[in-house]
Amino acid sequence: MKKTLITLILIFFFVITSLPAHAETEKDDRSWQDETIYSIMVDRFFNANTNNDKEVNTLDPVAYNGGDFQGVIDKLDYLKEMGFTAIRLTSIFDNTAGGYHGYWVNDFYKPDEHFGSMKTFNKLVQEAHKRDMKVVIDFVTNNVSPEHPWVIDSSKQDWFHEKQEISNLEDQNEIENGWVNGLPDLNQDNPEVKAYLLDAAKWWINKTDIDGYSLPEVNHVPLSFWSDFSKEVKGEKKNFFLLGITSPNSAVDLKKYDAAGIDSLTDYQHSEDLRSVFAATNQTFGLLKEGKVQNPELQPQFFDNENTSRFTQDIVTNKHFPGARWKTALTYIYSTPGIPVVFYGSEIALNGGEIPDNRQPMNFRTEKELIDYITKLGELRNQLPSLTRGSMEMLYEKNGMAVYKRVYQDETAIIAINNTSESQNITLNNEQIEGDKELRGLLNGDLVRSNENQYDLIIDRDESEIYVLTEKSGINLPLVGSLVVVYILFMIFILKIRKRRR
């Protein structure tokens, strides 16, 4: 009987190892184009340490709400499980009273006391790195708080541009020299100012081991400064990343900032196009052209951020169900060239209008359907190199239905997104995709076999599928045979037990 049991175990092992391998392959060398970033406004995310709840009023949208570094630490597993590989924190520097958002900087060398200590922030970075997650923080270079000590220091009057509001957003000189929202505008052409900002930027890298900076109002600062800044900070840590956050409604020549060493730059026009396409059904994908930059695979793909109204508001305004629209929208940015940057709360379709309504507190006690969907998308994006590194070719596009191909080395992915109001049937031929194979759906489990060198895709409305092209599976004879053997041996085993009992 013991020999029979051993035989059964061996056969079972043979069966398991003969199962077909998953189509996807792990990425061996992760680069920034492989990342998926979750963007957090610390004060509005999660309050885990009430000891730093000073001047907190959760009923006031322009007061501190209590979110802190410990809150981010406590939710790292939540983010990791959803597939996020990096977090971006809006400004964490010490701020003047009321600066919950972090943009009224009072001290470039201290974290805001409402968020926690430097020790806790270091722990945040360490805990993220333990989970193989990168950390990007805002580094504010354009302005300081009106209450910053420099403002009243007579020896530092030339550290600032003369006070003037910006009236013409097409005048680059005015944009670089004007004051934004009444905040004293730093003169980066002053060698002392430049040296101070560069030293502070390098200090944070060496003190905390962060992996990148996001740069608010990057287009309000001279390109000459960014050329020096990028060289200096990238010399402190290998693969250090710079994400430029442009100001909304400004016309920006993205390629100039590429040349100055900014790795990635927000394109609000592209974001507006994304919102237009996905906030309702039956909208052409034709608006979604490739970015105006040299490295589109590094550009942020985002629907909203701390400076815009929530994408959910667009959906609700169009009288659509947020969950369905968010699913198709996220499928697109997770599977096309670029880095998805998801603003906190998007996974629960958080709503909100203009500032500060767009910065409502995160709610972790909500329905999980969209979270589960994002988790699956994150899993596939992390496993399929073709989704982040592959070429991009649109195979079919009409009024909200799109099918496109990503190819990387020997992996081919076909992505089908139905953002229309009815089911769609699309036929692909062997000129578009190699014939006599099959498409295995990894998002919803669909399977499409080649029939006379054609593939018929049937996609329900509000549904998407991410297929991988594989050899036809057919009947797995070794698997079937081994299952039969296991069954026979199992029956022999049972009969022997019965004989012994007699």
C-alpha positions in Angstrom: 0.0 0.0 0.0 2.9 2.3 0.8 4.3 1.8 -2.7 1.0 2.6 -4.3 0.7 5.8 -2.2 4.2 6.9 -3.3 3.3 6.1 -6.9 0.2 8.3 -6.6 2.2 11.2 -5.3 4.7 10.9 -8.1 2.0 10.8 -10.7 0.3 13.8 -9.1 3.6 15.7 -9.3 3.9 14.8 -13.0 0.4 16.1 -13.6 1.1 19.4 -11.9 4.3 20.0 -13.8 2.8 19.1 -17.1 0.2 21.9 -16.9 0.6 24.6 -19.5 2.8 27.4 -18.4 1.3 30.9 -18.0 1.8 33.1 -21.1 3.3 36.0 -19.3 7.0 36.3 -18.3 8.4 38.3 -15.4 10.4 41.4 -16.2 14.0 40.9 -15.1 15.3 44.5 -15.1 12.6 46.9 -14.0 13.0 50.4 -15.3 10.9 53.5 -14.8 8.7 52.8 -17.8 7.7 49.6 -16.0 6.5 51.4 -12.9 2.9 52.1 -11.9 2.7 55.2 -9.6 0.1 55.9 -6.9 0.0 59.6 -6.1 -0.8 60.6 -2.6 -1.6 63.9 -0.8 -0.3 62.9 2.6 -2.7 65.0 4.7 -5.7 63.5 2.9 -4.7 59.8 2.8 -4.7 58.0 6.2 -4.4 59.2 9.8 -2.4 56.7 11.8 -0.8 58.9 14.4 -3.1 61.2 16.4 -0.1 62.6 18.3 0.6 65.0 15.4 -3.0 66.0 14.9 -2.4 69.8 15.4 -5.0 72.2 14.0 -6.9 69.2 12.5 -10.4 69.7 11.4 -11.8 67.0 9.1 -14.9 69.1 8.4 -12.9 72.0 6.9 -11.7 71.3 3.4 -8.8 73.8 3.7 -7.6 72.7 7.1 -5.3 69.8 8.1 -7.2 66.5 8.0 -4.7 64.4 9.9 -3.0 62.2 7.2 0.6 61.4 8.0 3.7 59.3 7.1 2.7 56.5 9.4 -0.6 56.3 7.6 1.2 55.8 4.3 3.4 53.1 5.9 0.3 51.3 7.2 -1.2 51.2 3.7 1.9 50.2 1.7 0.7 46.5 1.6 -2.7 47.8 0.3 -0.9 49.6 -2.5 1.5 46.8 -3.2 -1.4 44.2 -3.5 -3.1 46.5 -6.1 0.1 46.3 -8.2 1.5 49.7 -7.6 5.3 49.7 -7.7 6.0 53.3 -6.8 4.4 56.1 -4.7 4.5 59.8 -5.3 4.0 62.1 -2.3 3.0 65.8 -2.8 5.1 68.2 -0.9 6.1 67.1 2.6 8.3 70.0 3.6 7.6 72.1 6.6 4.8 74.6 5.8 3.3 77.8 7.2 0.2 77.3 9.2 -2.7 76.0 7.1 -0.4 74.5 4.4 -2.0 71.1 4.4 -1.1 70.7 0.7 2.6 71.3 1.3 3.1 74.2 -1.1 3.6 77.0 1.4 7.2 76.0 2.1 8.8 77.4 5.3 11.8 75.2 5.6 13.4 73.0 2.9 15.2 70.8 5.4 12.4 69.7 7.6 9.2 67.6 7.1 6.0 69.2 8.1 5.3 68.4 11.8 1.7 67.4 10.9 3.0 64.5 8.9 5.6 63.2 11.3 9.3 63.2 12.0 12.3 62.7 9.7 12.7 59.3 11.4 9.2 58.3 10.4 9.7 59.4 6.9 13.0 57.4 6.7 11.0 54.4 7.9 8.4 55.0 5.2 11.1 54.9 2.5 12.7 51.8 4.0 9.4 50.0 4.3 8.6 50.9 0.6 12.0 49.6 -0.5 11.4 46.3 1.4 8.4 45.9 -0.8 10.4 46.7 -3.9 8.4 50.0 -4.2 10.0 53.3 -5.2 9.4 56.7 -3.5 9.1 60.0 -5.3 8.4 63.2 -3.4 7.6 66.8 -4.6 10.5 69.2 -4.5 9.2 72.8 -4.7 11.6 75.1 -6.4 9.4 77.9 -7.7 8.3 79.7 -4.6 8.1 79.8 -0.8 5.6 80.8 1.8 4.9 84.5 2.3 6.0 83.9 5.9 9.3 82.3 5.0 12.2 84.1 6.9 13.9 84.9 3.6 11.0 87.2 2.7 11.7 89.7 5.5 15.5 89.3 5.3 16.8 92.5 3.8 20.0 90.7 2.6 17.9 88.3 0.5 15.6 90.6 -1.4 17.4 89.7 -4.7 16.4 86.0 -4.0 13.0 86.9 -5.3 11.5 88.3 -8.5 9.6 91.5 -8.1 6.0 90.9 -7.1 3.7 90.6 -10.1 0.9 88.3 -10.9 0.9 86.3 -14.2 -1.6 87.7 -16.7 -0.5 86.0 -19.9 0.1 82.3 -19.7 1.6 82.3 -23.2 4.4 84.6 -22.2 7.2 82.4 -20.8 9.1 85.3 -19.4 6.1 86.3 -17.3 5.5 82.7 -16.3 9.0 82.4 -15.0 9.1 85.7 -13.2 5.5 86.1 -12.0 4.1 85.2 -8.6 1.6 82.2 -8.4 -1.3 82.7 -6.0 0.6 85.4 -4.2 3.5 83.2 -3.3 7.0 84.9 -3.3 8.7 83.7 -6.6 12.3 82.5 -6.2 14.9 83.9 -8.6 16.7 80.7 -9.7 19.2 82.8 -11.8 20.6 84.1 -8.5 23.6 81.8 -7.8 22.9 81.7 -4.1 19.3 80.6 -4.7 20.4 78.0 -7.2 23.1 76.6 -4.8 20.6 76.5 -1.9 18.0 74.5 -3.8 20.6 72.1 -5.3 22.1 71.5 -1.9 18.7 70.8 -0.3 17.7 68.5 -3.1 20.9 66.5 -2.7 20.5 66.5 1.0 17.1 64.7 0.9 18.5 62.1 -1.5 21.4 61.2 0.8 19.4 61.6 4.0 16.4 59.4 3.0 17.4 57.4 -0.1 14.3 58.5 -2.1 14.2 57.5 -5.7 12.9 60.5 -7.5 11.5 64.1 -7.4 8.3 65.4 -8.9 8.7 69.0 -9.7 5.6 71.3 -9.2 5.3 74.2 -11.7 8.3 73.0 -13.5 7.5 75.3 -16.4 7.7 78.4 -14.1 11.4 77.8 -13.6 14.1 78.5 -16.2 15.4 75.6 -18.3 19.0 76.5 -17.5 18.2 75.8 -13.8 16.8 72.4 -14.7 19.8 71.5 -16.7 22.0 72.0 -13.7 19.5 70.5 -11.3 19.1 67.3 -13.2 22.9 66.8 -13.5 23.5 67.4 -9.8 20.7 65.2 -8.4 21.2 62.4 -10.8 24.9 62.3 -9.7 23.7 61.5 -6.2 21.9 58.3 -7.0 21.8 55.9 -10.0 18.5 55.8 -11.9 17.1 58.9 -10.0 13.9 60.0 -11.7 12.6 63.5 -12.4 8.9 64.0 -13.1 8.0 67.5 -14.1 4.5 68.7 -13.0 3.5 71.5 -15.4 0.9 74.1 -14.4 -2.5 73.5 -16.0 -3.6 75.7 -18.9 0.0 76.5 -19.8 1.3 75.8 -23.3 4.6 73.9 -22.7 7.2 72.7 -25.2 7.7 69.3 -23.7 10.8 68.5 -25.7 12.8 71.4 -24.2 12.3 69.9 -20.8 13.3 66.5 -22.0 16.6 68.1 -23.3 17.1 69.7 -19.9 17.1 66.3 -18.2 13.5 66.1 -17.0 12.7 62.4 -17.6 8.9 62.7 -17.6 6.5 65.6 -18.0 2.8 66.0 -17.4 0.9 66.9 -20.6 -2.5 68.3 -19.5 -3.8 68.3 -23.1 -3.3 64.6 -23.3 -5.0 64.2 -19.9 -7.9 66.3 -21.1 -8.1 64.1 -24.2 -8.2 61.0 -22.1 -11.0 62.4 -20.0 -13.0 63.3 -23.1 -12.6 59.8 -24.6 -13.4 57.8 -21.4 -15.9 59.9 -19.4 -18.7 58.8 -21.8 -19.3 56.0 -24.3 -19.0 56.0 -28.1 -16.1 58.5 -28.2 -13.4 58.1 -30.8 -9.9 57.1 -29.6 -8.5 59.3 -32.4 -7.8 62.1 -30.0 -5.2 60.0 -28.2 -2.2 60.7 -30.3 1.4 59.8 -29.2 2.9 62.4 -26.9 5.0 65.3 -28.1 8.1 64.0 -26.4 11.1 61.9 -27.3 10.4 59.1 -24.8 6.6 58.5 -24.7 7.1 55.3 -22.7 8.3 57.5 -19.8 5.5 60.0 -19.9 2.8 60.1 -17.1 -0.6 58.8 -18.2 -3.1 60.4 -15.8 -6.7 61.5 -15.6 -6.5 63.8 -12.6 -4.3 65.1 -9.9 -4.1 67.6 -7.0 -4.5 70.5 -9.5 -7.6 69.3 -11.4 -11.2 68.3 -10.7 -11.7 64.5 -10.3 -12.3 62.4 -13.4 -15.2 60.9 -11.6 -17.0 64.3 -11.8 -16.8 64.2 -15.6 -18.3 60.7 -15.6 -21.2 61.7 -13.3 -21.8 64.9 -15.3 -22.3 62.7 -18.3 -24.7 60.5 -16.3 -22.6 57.4 -16.5 -21.7 54.8 -13.9 -18.2 55.6 -12.6 -17.1 52.0 -12.0 -17.6 51.0 -15.7 -15.9 54.2 -17.1 -13.0 53.9 -14.7 -12.4 50.3 -15.7 -12.1 51.0 -19.5 -10.1 54.2 -18.8 -7.5 52.4 -16.6 -7.2 49.5 -18.9 -6.1 51.9 -21.6 -3.4 53.7 -19.5 -2.1 50.4 -18.1 -1.6 48.9 -21.5 -0.3 51.8 -23.7 3.1 53.5 -23.7 3.7 55.6 -20.6 3.7 55.4 -16.8 0.2 55.2 -15.2 0.0 57.8 -12.4 -3.2 57.2 -10.4 -4.4 59.8 -7.9 -5.3 58.5 -4.5 -9.0 57.6 -4.3 -9.4 56.7 -8.0 -9.7 53.1 -6.9 -13.0 54.0 -5.2 -14.0 56.5 -7.8 -13.7 59.4 -5.4 -15.5 62.4 -6.6 -14.7 66.1 -6.4 -14.7 69.4 -8.2 -12.1 72.2 -8.2 -9.6 72.7 -5.4 -10.1 71.8 -2.5 -13.1 69.6 -3.3 -10.8 67.3 -5.4 -8.7 66.7 -2.2 -11.3 65.0 -0.1 -10.1 62.4 2.5 -9.6 58.8 1.3 -12.2 56.3 2.4 -11.0 52.8 2.9 -14.4 51.3 3.8 -15.9 51.0 0.3 -17.0 48.5 -2.2 -14.1 46.5 -3.7 -15.1 45.8 -7.2 -12.9 48.5 -8.8 -10.0 47.7 -6.5 -10.1 44.1 -7.5 -10.1 45.1 -11.2 -7.1 47.5 -10.7 -5.3 44.6 -8.8 -5.7 42.4 -11.9 -4.6 45.1 -14.2 -1.5 45.8 -12.0 -0.7 42.1 -12.0 -0.8 41.9 -15.8 1.2 45.1 -16.3 3.9 43.8 -13.9 4.0 40.4 -15.6 3.8 41.3 -19.3 6.9 43.2 -20.7 4.9 43.9 -23.9 2.6 46.2 -22.0 5.4 48.5 -20.9 8.2 48.0 -23.4 6.4 46.8 -26.6 5.7 48.6 -29.9 2.2 50.0 -30.3 0.0 49.5 -33.3 -3.7 50.3 -33.5 -5.5 47.5 -35.4 -9.0 48.7 -35.2 -10.7 51.9 -33.8 -14.2 53.2 -34.2 -16.4 55.3 -31.9 -15.2 53.8 -28.7 -14.1 50.4 -29.7 -10.4 49.9 -30.0 -8.1 46.9 -30.6 -4.3 47.5 -30.5 -1.2 45.4 -30.5 1.9 45.5 -28.3 4.9 43.5 -29.3 8.1 43.0 -27.3 10.7 40.3 -28.3 8.7 37.1 -28.7 5.6 38.3 -26.8 2.5 39.7 -28.5 -0.4 41.2 -26.5 -3.7 42.2 -28.1 -5.8 44.7 -26.1 -9.4 45.1 -26.8 -11.4 47.9 -25.1 -15.1 48.3 -25.7 -16.1 51.8 -24.5 -19.3 51.8 -26.5 -22.9 51.3 -25.6 -23.3 47.8 -27.2 -21.4 44.6 -27.7 -18.8 44.5 -30.5 -17.6 41.8 -32.9 -14.2 42.5 -34.4 -12.3 40.2 -36.8 -8.5 40.3 -37.1 -6.7 38.7 -40.0 -3.3 37.1 -40.4 -1.9 40.4 -41.8 -2.6 42.0 -38.4 -1.7 39.1 -36.2 0.0 35.8 -36.9 -2.5 33.1 -37.9 -3.0 29.5 -36.7 -2.6 30.4 -33.0 -4.8 31.4 -30.2 -5.4 34.5 -28.1 -5.7 33.8 -24.4 -7.5 36.4 -22.4 -5.8 37.1 -19.1 -8.1 39.8 -17.8 -11.5 38.0 -18.1 -10.5 34.5 -19.3 -11.6 34.8 -22.9 -10.1 32.3 -25.4 -10.1 33.0 -29.2 -8.7 30.4 -31.6 -7.6 31.2 -35.1 -10.2 30.0 -37.6 -8.9 30.1 -41.2 -6.3 32.5 -40.1 -8.8 34.9 -38.6 -9.6 35.8 -35.0 -13.2 36.8 -34.0 -13.3 38.9 -30.9 -16.6 39.4 -29.2 -16.4 42.1 -26.5 -19.4 43.1 -24.4 -20.1 46.7 -23.7 -18.0 48.3 -20.9 -15.7 45.3 -21.1 -12.0 44.9 -22.0 -9.7 42.0 -22.5 -5.9 41.7 -22.6 -4.9 38.7 -24.8 -1.5 37.1 -25.3 -0.8 35.3 -28.5 0.2 31.6 -27.9 0.3 28.3 -29.7 -3.0 26.5 -30.0 -3.5 24.4 -26.9 -5.8 21.7 -28.4 -6.2 18.5 -26.4 -3.3 18.0 -24.0 -2.8 14.3 -24.5 0.0 13.9 -21.8 -2.3 15.6 -19.3 -5.3 13.5 -20.2 -3.3 10.3 -20.1 -1.7 11.1 -16.7 -5.2 11.9 -15.3 -6.4 8.5 -16.5 -3.4 6.8 -14.9 -4.0 8.6 -11.6 -7.7 7.6 -11.6 -6.8 3.9 -12.3 -4.2 3.9 -9.6 -6.5 5.6 -7.2 -9.2 2.9 -7.8 -6.5 0.1 -7.2 -5.6 1.9 -4.0 -9.2 1.9 -2.8 -9.7 -1.8 -3.7 -6.6 -2.8 -1.8 -7.8 -0.9 1.3 -11.1 -2.8 1.1 -9.4 -6.2 0.8 -7.2 -5.5 3.8 -10.3 -4.6 5.9 -12.0 -7.9 5.0 
